[in-house]
Amino acid sequence: MNIGFPVQETIQQRYSVRTYDAKPVNETIRQDILNYAKTLTNPLGPHTRFQFIDVTTSDQGQKLGTYGFIKGASLFLGSTIPDEPGALEALGYEYEQLILYMTSLGLGTCWLGGTFNRSAFASAMEIREGDLFPILSPVGYPAAKKRIGEDFFRRALKANQRKPWDKLFFAEDFSFPLTKEAAELYQYPLEMLRLAPSAVNNQPWRVLLKDGIYHFLLYRFTGESSSSIDMQRIDLGIAICHFHLAALEAGLTGHFEKLSLTADILPKNTSYIISWIPA
């Protein structure tokens, strides 16, 4: 697979942009992004469909506006996916790869899930029957000067913090953290996974290295959510995307496969997603 951008540099460069410059994204760049989107694949579920939406008006002339802390954006990228097993994880994987590609083009983005008025965008997205419409993002050029309060908002979300290795990665069972030394060649893909963004920075992923196979798990954070979209499943797809792109860039070979883990070895609130089997 031709990734099309330097993985580590782009992951470290990306951040959530909430204030945008008035400069429009021209049609050539839009088409380049959509062409790249058509090449995306994922190991988790169905394929995601992407579509640009002009935020000024929908086809019916309805003002779409902007939402929450997003200011100055003139373009959004919506995503829909068939409501099938693994759909949200698959969307997280493909959308994150596309966001990283847009980052490499100098564009800013910000994940919006559960915080936008879907009905205002639905007609513009031409949602197909049986499809989910869980995520969109503004796309544009970051403003040179952030708004007052934006840095506070980032700190409030702990956007610059990530959990340490010994809280995320384990060896053989969940009593033993996986060290960087023991991860050997996979230290880099795991570190890129650790840096993945997640809703309110929950980082709901765990990885267990057992018998030479990397098992990816969802650690379910409990609590009430105002969103009908399971953002934690999307977060898992984002994290697996980071791992896979870094592994590919490093020349590590293997494949993803759905296996089975004995339920009694899984911690409370944890569920199995998929495994990476090194070649």
C-alpha positions in Angstrom: 0.0 0.0 0.0 1.3 3.4 -0.9 0.6 5.5 2.2 1.4 8.8 0.5 2.9 10.7 3.5 5.5 10.2 6.3 3.7 8.5 9.1 5.5 9.6 12.2 6.0 13.2 11.1 2.4 13.6 10.1 1.0 12.0 13.3 3.1 14.3 15.4 2.1 17.3 13.3 -1.7 16.7 13.4 -3.8 18.5 16.0 -7.5 19.5 16.2 -7.9 22.9 14.5 -10.9 24.9 15.7 -10.2 28.2 14.1 -9.8 28.5 10.3 -8.5 31.1 7.8 -10.9 32.4 5.2 -8.7 31.1 2.4 -10.8 28.4 0.5 -9.7 24.9 -0.3 -9.6 24.9 -4.1 -11.2 22.3 -6.4 -8.0 20.7 -7.4 -7.1 19.9 -3.8 -10.7 18.7 -3.0 -10.5 16.3 -5.9 -7.1 15.1 -4.9 -8.5 14.3 -1.4 -11.5 12.5 -2.8 -9.3 10.5 -5.2 -7.1 9.4 -2.2 -10.2 8.5 -0.3 -11.2 6.1 -3.0 -8.0 4.1 -2.5 -8.6 3.5 1.2 -9.1 0.0 2.6 -9.4 -1.3 6.1 -9.2 -4.6 7.9 -12.2 -4.0 10.2 -15.4 -3.7 8.2 -17.1 -2.0 5.2 -15.7 0.9 3.2 -16.5 4.5 4.1 -18.0 7.0 1.7 -16.7 10.6 1.9 -18.3 13.8 0.6 -17.5 17.5 0.9 -20.2 19.8 2.1 -20.2 23.6 1.6 -21.3 24.9 5.0 -23.0 28.0 3.6 -26.1 26.3 2.3 -27.4 22.8 1.5 -29.1 21.9 -1.7 -32.4 23.2 -0.2 -30.9 26.5 0.7 -30.8 25.7 4.5 -28.0 27.5 6.4 -25.8 24.8 7.8 -23.6 27.0 10.0 -20.8 25.9 12.3 -20.9 24.1 15.6 -19.3 24.3 19.0 -15.8 25.7 19.0 -15.4 25.5 15.2 -15.1 29.0 13.7 -14.3 30.2 10.3 -14.6 26.9 8.5 -16.1 27.1 5.0 -15.9 23.4 4.1 -16.8 20.1 5.9 -16.0 16.5 5.0 -18.8 14.1 5.9 -18.6 10.3 6.1 -21.2 7.6 5.8 -20.8 3.9 6.1 -23.2 0.8 5.8 -24.5 -0.2 9.2 -22.7 -3.6 9.3 -20.4 -5.4 11.8 -17.2 -3.4 12.4 -18.6 -0.3 10.7 -17.6 2.2 13.3 -14.1 0.8 13.7 -13.7 0.7 9.9 -14.8 4.3 9.6 -12.4 5.4 12.4 -9.5 3.7 10.5 -10.3 5.1 7.1 -11.2 8.6 8.2 -8.0 8.9 10.3 -5.9 7.9 7.4 -7.6 10.5 5.3 -7.2 13.1 8.0 -3.5 12.4 8.1 -3.3 12.7 4.4 -5.0 16.1 4.6 -2.6 17.1 7.3 0.3 16.3 5.0 -1.3 18.8 2.5 -1.2 21.6 5.1 -4.9 21.4 5.9 -6.5 21.5 9.4 -9.2 19.2 10.6 -11.2 18.4 13.8 -13.1 15.3 14.5 -16.8 16.0 15.2 -18.9 13.1 16.4 -22.0 13.4 18.5 -21.6 17.2 18.7 -23.1 18.3 15.4 -26.7 18.6 14.2 -26.9 15.7 11.8 -30.3 16.8 10.4 -28.7 20.0 9.1 -26.2 18.1 7.0 -28.3 15.0 6.1 -29.7 16.3 2.8 -26.4 17.6 1.7 -24.8 14.2 2.4 -27.4 12.2 0.4 -27.4 9.4 3.0 -28.2 6.0 1.6 -30.7 3.7 3.2 -29.1 1.6 5.9 -26.1 3.9 6.2 -24.7 5.5 9.4 -23.6 9.2 9.4 -21.5 9.4 12.5 -18.6 11.8 11.8 -17.6 14.9 10.0 -14.8 17.3 10.1 -14.1 20.9 9.0 -11.4 21.1 6.4 -9.4 24.2 5.8 -6.3 26.2 6.5 -5.6 26.9 10.2 -5.9 30.5 11.2 -2.6 32.2 12.0 -3.9 33.3 15.4 -5.9 31.0 17.7 -9.0 32.4 19.5 -8.9 33.4 23.1 -9.8 30.3 25.1 -8.8 27.7 22.5 -5.6 26.7 24.4 -7.7 26.4 27.6 -10.1 24.1 25.7 -7.3 21.9 24.5 -5.9 21.7 28.1 -9.4 20.9 29.4 -9.5 17.9 27.0 -6.0 16.9 28.0 -5.3 17.0 24.2 -1.5 16.9 24.7 -1.4 14.0 27.2 -1.3 10.3 26.5 -1.3 7.4 28.9 2.1 5.7 29.5 3.1 2.3 28.0 2.4 0.4 31.2 -1.2 1.4 31.2 -1.9 0.4 27.6 0.3 -2.5 26.4 0.7 -5.9 28.1 2.6 -9.1 27.6 1.0 -12.6 27.9 -1.6 -11.4 30.4 -2.7 -8.2 32.0 -0.5 -8.6 35.0 2.6 -7.7 33.1 3.1 -4.5 31.2 4.8 -4.8 27.8 8.2 -3.0 27.8 9.6 -1.1 24.9 12.5 -3.5 24.8 10.3 -6.6 24.6 8.2 -5.0 21.8 11.4 -4.9 19.7 10.6 -3.9 16.1 7.0 -3.1 17.1 8.0 -0.4 19.5 7.5 2.2 16.8 3.9 1.1 15.6 2.8 0.9 19.3 4.2 4.3 20.0 2.3 5.7 17.0 -0.9 4.0 18.3 -0.3 5.5 21.8 -0.3 9.0 20.2 -3.7 8.4 18.5 -6.5 11.0 19.2 -9.7 9.9 21.0 -12.9 11.4 22.2 -12.2 13.5 25.3 -8.8 11.8 25.3 -10.1 8.6 26.9 -7.7 6.4 24.9 -10.0 3.4 25.1 -7.5 0.9 23.7 -5.4 -1.9 25.1 -3.0 -4.2 23.3 -2.0 -7.7 24.6 1.1 -9.4 23.1 0.4 -13.1 23.6 2.3 -16.0 21.9 3.8 -13.5 19.4 0.4 -12.1 18.3 -0.8 -8.5 19.0 -4.4 -8.5 20.2 -6.3 -5.2 20.1 -9.0 -4.6 22.7 -11.6 -2.0 23.5 -11.5 -0.8 27.1 -15.0 0.4 27.7 -15.3 3.6 29.7 -18.6 3.7 31.6 -20.7 6.7 32.1 -23.6 8.6 30.4 -23.1 9.9 26.9 -25.2 12.4 25.1 -24.3 10.8 21.7 -26.0 7.9 20.1 -22.7 7.2 18.3 -20.3 4.8 20.0 -17.3 7.0 19.8 -15.1 4.5 21.6 -15.4 2.0 18.7 -14.4 4.8 16.3 -11.4 5.6 18.5 -10.3 1.9 18.3 -10.3 2.2 14.5 -8.2 5.4 14.7 -5.6 3.6 16.9 -5.4 0.5 14.7 -4.9 2.8 11.7 -1.9 4.4 13.4 -0.4 1.0 14.3 -0.9 -0.4 10.8 0.4 2.6 8.9 3.5 2.7 11.1 4.1 -1.0 10.7 3.8 -0.7 6.9 6.1 2.2 6.8 8.6 0.2 8.9 8.4 -2.7 6.5 6.9 -5.0 9.1 4.8 -7.8 7.4 1.8 -9.5 8.8 -2.0 -9.5 8.6 -5.1 -8.7 10.7 -7.4 -11.6 11.6 -10.4 -12.1 13.9 -9.3 -14.7 16.4 -10.8 -15.6 19.8 -9.5 -14.8 23.2 -10.7 -16.7 26.3 -13.0 -14.4 28.0 -11.6 -15.1 31.5 -8.3 -13.5 30.6 -9.9 -10.2 29.7 -10.2 -7.4 32.3 -13.6 -6.1 33.3 -15.2 -3.7 30.7 -12.8 -5.0 28.0 -13.8 -6.6 24.7 -11.7 -8.2 21.9 -11.6 -6.4 18.5 -9.0 -7.9 16.2 -5.4 -9.4 16.1 -2.2 -8.6 14.1 -0.3 -11.8 13.3 3.3 -11.0 12.3 4.6 -12.9 9.3 
